[in-house]
Amino acid sequence: MKKLLKQIICIFLINFYFLQIEKVHAIIPYYYFPTIKNLQEQSLYIGKNAYQLLYLGQYEESLNLAKLAAKINAKDEKLWLILAEAQIANKQYKNALNSLKKAEKINSNISEIYFAKSNIYLKISQQSRAKSALEKGIKIEPNNHKAIFQLGNILLMEKNYLEAIKLFDKSIKIKPDFWQAINNKGLAYFEKNNINLSIKLFESAISIEENAEPLLGLASCIRINDSKLAIQLAKKALTKDPKYVNYEYRKEQLWGEKLQASTEILLQDEQLKKDVILAKSKIIESS
C-alpha cells in the first residue's frame, strides 16, 4: 500500500510539473524572425515599388522607398541603381554618384551604371567624365543605340562634327527609325555648311516623326529658297512645341551657332510675328 501511494504521488508531481511548463509557454510571446531570403525578397519588392513611383513622377516618395530597400539589402547592385535614379530625379547628384560607386563595387559589368554616371556628369557640366563613362558602358553593351547617340551628342557639343556623324550613323544602323539621330546628323551637317544634306536628313526625320525640332530645322534650311514653305513649317513647329521659339532651349537641344542664326532670322519674319508671340506666352503660362 505504501509503495502504491508513493507511485501515485510521483505521477501527480510529474503531471503538475508538465502542466506548469505549458502554462509558462502560454505567456511567452512569439516573435517572427525573417530569414535572409525573406529580407532579400522584401527589399526587391520595395525597390520595384520605388521604381514605379519614380516612373509616376513621385520623386520624393520613390527616394524614401529606394533608401529603405538599399538599407535592407546593401549587397544588391540593382537596388543601388534604383536609389541612384531616385537621387538623380531629386537632383541629389553627389549622393547618386556615391550610390553608383557602391553598385559598381558589387558588379562592375553592368552598363546601366556607366550610362547613369554619364547622365549625372552631363547635368553637372563635366563632359569629359560623361564621355568616359559612356565609353565604358558601350564596351559592355556595344549595340545600345541610345548610348551611342548620346556619345555622338557629346562630340556635337565639342564641335567634332565628323566623329559625331559617325556615331549617329552607327546608332541609325542599329535602329533605322531612330529619328533623333537622323535629326542630329542634320544639325551637324548644317554647321559644316552642307545645307542640302541637312534638308534631306530633316525631311527623313519628319517622315518618321513629325516632331517640332526637324520641322523648324527644315524651315531654317529652306527659308531663302522657299520662304512660303518655311513659314508653314515654322508655324507647325511652334504649335507642336512652343519651347523651340526660345534660343536657349534650342541651344540645350544642341543647335549650333549657324543654324541658330538662320532660325533667329526666320522667326523675325512678319508672317510669324503672331505665332512667336503666342509661343512665348505659352511658355510663360506653363512655367
C-alpha positions in Angstrom: 0.0 0.0 0.0 2.9 2.3 0.9 4.5 1.6 -2.4 1.4 2.3 -4.4 0.9 5.6 -2.5 4.5 6.7 -3.4 3.8 5.9 -7.1 0.6 7.9 -7.1 2.4 10.9 -5.6 5.2 10.7 -8.2 2.7 10.6 -11.1 0.9 13.6 -9.6 4.1 15.6 -9.2 5.2 14.8 -12.8 1.8 15.8 -14.2 1.9 19.0 -12.2 5.4 19.9 -13.4 4.5 19.5 -17.1 1.3 21.4 -16.6 3.3 24.3 -15.2 5.6 24.2 -18.2 2.6 24.5 -20.5 1.3 27.5 -18.5 4.7 29.2 -18.7 4.9 28.6 -22.5 1.4 30.1 -22.9 2.6 33.5 -21.6 5.8 33.7 -23.6 5.3 36.0 -26.7 6.1 34.5 -30.1 8.5 36.5 -32.3 8.9 36.0 -36.1 12.5 36.4 -37.2 12.7 36.8 -41.0 15.3 34.8 -42.9 17.9 36.4 -45.2 15.9 35.2 -48.1 12.7 36.8 -46.8 14.6 40.1 -46.4 16.0 40.0 -49.9 12.6 39.3 -51.4 11.1 42.2 -49.4 13.9 44.6 -50.5 13.3 43.7 -54.1 9.6 44.3 -53.7 10.2 47.7 -52.1 12.8 48.5 -54.8 10.2 47.7 -57.6 7.7 50.0 -55.8 10.3 52.8 -55.6 11.0 52.4 -59.4 7.2 52.5 -60.1 6.8 55.7 -58.1 9.8 57.2 -59.9 8.1 56.4 -63.2 4.9 58.1 -62.0 6.8 61.2 -61.1 6.5 60.8 -57.3 10.2 61.5 -56.8 10.3 62.1 -53.0 8.3 59.0 -52.2 10.4 57.0 -54.6 13.6 58.2 -52.9 12.4 57.2 -49.4 11.5 53.7 -50.5 14.7 53.3 -52.5 16.7 54.2 -49.5 14.9 51.7 -47.4 15.4 48.9 -50.0 19.1 49.6 -50.2 19.4 49.6 -46.4 17.7 46.3 -46.1 19.8 44.6 -48.8 23.0 46.5 -49.4 24.5 43.7 -51.4 22.2 44.1 -54.4 23.5 46.4 -57.1 20.1 46.7 -58.7 18.8 48.5 -55.6 21.7 50.9 -55.6 20.9 51.7 -59.2 17.2 52.4 -58.4 18.4 54.6 -55.5 20.7 56.5 -57.8 17.9 57.1 -60.3 15.7 58.4 -57.5 18.5 60.6 -56.3 19.0 62.0 -59.8 15.3 62.8 -60.1 15.6 64.7 -56.8 18.8 66.4 -58.1 21.0 64.8 -55.4 23.8 64.3 -57.9 26.6 63.7 -55.4 24.6 61.1 -53.5 23.7 59.4 -56.8 27.3 59.1 -57.8 28.1 57.5 -54.4 25.2 55.0 -54.9 26.5 54.2 -58.4 30.0 53.6 -56.9 28.5 51.1 -54.5 26.7 49.4 -57.3 29.9 49.3 -59.4 31.8 47.8 -56.4 29.3 44.9 -56.3 29.2 44.3 -60.0 31.3 46.4 -62.4 29.9 44.6 -65.5 26.6 46.5 -65.7 26.3 49.0 -68.5 23.5 51.0 -66.8 25.9 52.1 -64.0 28.0 53.9 -66.5 25.1 55.3 -68.5 23.7 56.7 -65.3 27.1 58.2 -64.3 27.3 59.8 -67.7 23.8 61.3 -67.3 24.9 62.9 -63.9 28.2 64.2 -65.3 26.3 65.9 -68.2 23.9 67.5 -65.7 26.9 69.0 -63.7 28.7 70.0 -66.9 31.6 67.5 -66.7 31.6 66.4 -70.4 34.9 64.6 -70.4 33.8 62.4 -67.5 30.4 61.9 -69.2 32.2 60.7 -72.3 34.5 58.3 -70.4 31.5 56.8 -68.6 29.6 56.3 -71.8 32.5 54.6 -73.5 32.8 52.2 -70.6 29.1 51.4 -70.8 29.2 50.9 -74.6 32.1 48.4 -74.2 29.8 46.3 -72.1 26.7 46.9 -74.3 28.0 47.8 -77.8 24.6 47.7 -79.5 22.9 50.3 -77.3 21.8 52.8 -79.9 20.7 55.4 -77.3 24.1 55.4 -75.6 25.9 55.6 -78.9 23.7 58.5 -79.8 24.4 60.2 -76.5 28.2 59.9 -77.1 27.6 61.5 -80.5 25.8 64.3 -78.8 28.8 65.0 -76.6 31.0 65.2 -79.7 28.4 67.5 -81.2 28.8 69.8 -78.2 32.6 69.7 -78.7 32.0 70.7 -82.4 33.7 67.4 -83.5 31.1 67.1 -86.3 32.7 64.3 -88.3 33.1 62.0 -85.4 29.6 62.8 -84.1 28.1 62.0 -87.5 29.9 58.6 -87.5 28.3 57.8 -84.1 24.9 58.9 -85.3 25.3 56.6 -88.4 26.2 53.7 -86.1 23.1 54.4 -83.9 20.9 54.6 -87.0 22.4 51.3 -88.4 21.2 49.6 -85.2 17.8 51.3 -85.2 17.0 52.6 -88.7 13.8 54.5 -87.5 15.7 56.4 -84.8 14.7 59.9 -86.0 16.6 61.7 -83.2 19.9 60.5 -84.6 18.8 61.4 -88.1 17.8 64.8 -86.9 21.1 65.4 -85.1 23.0 64.4 -88.3 21.1 67.3 -89.9 22.3 69.6 -87.1 25.9 68.5 -87.6 25.9 68.9 -91.4 24.3 72.4 -91.2 27.3 73.5 -89.1 29.6 72.0 -91.8 27.7 74.2 -94.4 26.2 71.1 -96.1 22.7 72.6 -96.2 21.4 70.2 -98.9 22.2 67.1 -96.9 20.7 68.8 -93.8 17.5 69.3 -95.7 17.4 65.6 -96.7 18.1 64.5 -93.1 15.4 66.7 -91.6 12.9 65.5 -94.2 13.8 61.9 -93.4 13.4 62.6 -89.6 10.0 64.2 -90.3 8.8 61.2 -92.3 9.4 59.0 -89.2 8.2 61.5 -86.5 6.6 64.9 -87.3 8.4 66.5 -84.4 8.9 70.2 -83.8 12.7 70.0 -84.0 13.2 68.7 -87.5 10.2 70.8 -88.7 11.9 74.0 -87.5 15.3 72.8 -88.6 14.0 72.2 -92.2 12.2 75.6 -92.2 15.5 77.3 -91.3 17.3 75.4 -94.1 14.9 76.4 -96.8 13.9 79.9 -95.6 15.8 81.6 -98.5 14.8 79.3 -101.4 11.3 78.5 -100.3 10.1 81.1 -97.8 6.4 80.1 -98.1 7.0 76.5 -97.1 9.5 77.7 -94.4 6.8 79.8 -92.8 4.3 76.9 -92.9 6.8 74.5 -91.3 7.8 77.1 -88.6 4.1 77.7 -87.7 3.6 73.9 -87.3 6.7 73.5 -85.3 5.8 76.3 -82.8 2.3 74.9 -82.5 3.7 71.4 -81.7 6.3 72.7 -79.2 6.4 76.4 -78.3 9.7 76.0 -76.4 11.5 76.0 -79.8 10.9 79.7 -80.1 13.5 80.1 -77.3 17.2 80.5 -78.3 18.4 78.9 -75.1 16.1 75.9 -75.3 17.3 75.2 -78.9 20.9 75.5 -77.6 20.1 72.8 -75.0 19.0 70.6 -77.9 22.5 71.1 -79.3 21.6 73.5 -82.2 24.8 75.0 -83.5 25.6 78.7 -84.0 24.9 78.7 -87.8 21.5 77.1 -87.5 20.6 79.3 -84.6 21.5 82.4 -86.6 19.3 81.2 -89.5 16.4 80.4 -87.2 16.5 83.8 -85.5 16.2 85.5 -88.9 13.3 83.2 -89.8 11.5 83.9 -86.5 11.7 87.6 -87.2 9.6 87.3 -90.3 6.4 89.4 -90.1 4.3 86.4 -91.1 5.4 84.6 -87.9 5.0 87.5 -85.5 1.7 86.3 -84.0 3.0 82.7 -83.8 6.1 83.8 -82.0 4.1 86.0 -79.5 1.7 83.1 -78.9 4.6 80.6 -78.4 6.3 82.9 -75.9 3.0 83.4 -74.0 2.5 79.6 -73.7 6.0 79.2 -72.3 5.2 81.8 -69.6 1.9 80.1 -68.8 3.5 76.7 -68.4 6.4 78.0 -66.2 
